[in-house]
Amino acid sequence: MPHEEIQGDGFLLRRWRPSDAETLYRVINDTLEYLEPWVLWALGGYSEDDAVQFCETTSANWESGEAFDYALLTPDGELVGAVGLMARIGPGGLEIGYWLHHAHTGRGLMTQAVTLVIEEAFRIGSDRIEIVHDAANSASGAIPRRLGFTELSRTPRRGTLTPGEIGTDVVWRLLRPAHARA
């Protein structure tokens, strides 16, 4: 199992708690206009019930091993984003997803947080990590590029698109280094 807390340089990744729902609701709604172009769950608003359900689901997913979601907190405890590891790309692999409040972008914070989550994924035995984003989302694409991922594919996506998406998923992969131990 992954660690429930991972200390970064000037931030903390912490497993979500049910008590985080109210703060999550407030933070998402404060940055909603910046998230809506890229994430389906933000389309049409984000309710208090959505936040409660997310916190409950993350707890169940953690226990089942389906996903390991972290709140991204500043040293003073301010919630500024999230990073998650999801077991949806087949045995041995984990996909990383992330979002960051618009007031905290452009400082390398998410790149650092994703780096720590990658280390944690390899520590618990993952042999590969993938990041998937829409081709139009250059900010999300900068992270795997910066961290040495290899672009695997660009494929059309069917279904609902957000306002910013063009409907082409870019899939990036990073393999566990030979020296990394599970």
C-alpha positions, 0 to 999 in steps of 0.5 A: 500500500502507498504511504498515506502522507508524502512530504514534499519540499514545501508541500504535503500530499495526504490521503483524502479524508471525509472532513476535507469535503467542505474545503474541497467544494470551496477550492474547486468552485474557486477555480472551476472556470479554469478546470471546466475546459479540461475535466468532465467532472467540473462541467456544469458546476461542482456541488457540496454533494459532489465533494462529499461523494468524492471523499467517500469514493476515494476512501473506498477506492484506497481500501480496494486498491482501485485508486490512491488519491492525495490532497495537495496541501501547502505548509499552512494546510491550504488545499491547492490541488490533487494527485491520484494514482489509478489502477485502470491501465492493466496489471502492473500499471498505474495512471496519474491524474492531477489538477491544481488551483489556478493561483498556484500554477507556473511554479513547478509545484505539480511537477514536484508532486507528480515526481513524488507520486511516481516514486511512490508508485514504483515503490509499491510495485508498479512497472509503468506509469501513464498520464493521459490528457487532451492534446489541447491541454499543454499545461498537463502535457508539460509535466510528463514531457518534463519528467522524461515520459515517452509519448506513446500515442495520440488517439481520438476520444469518443464521448463528451468533450469539455470546452477546451478539448479537441478530442485527441488523447495523448498517452505518455508512459514512464517505465520503472527504472531497472535500479528502482526496487518494489 
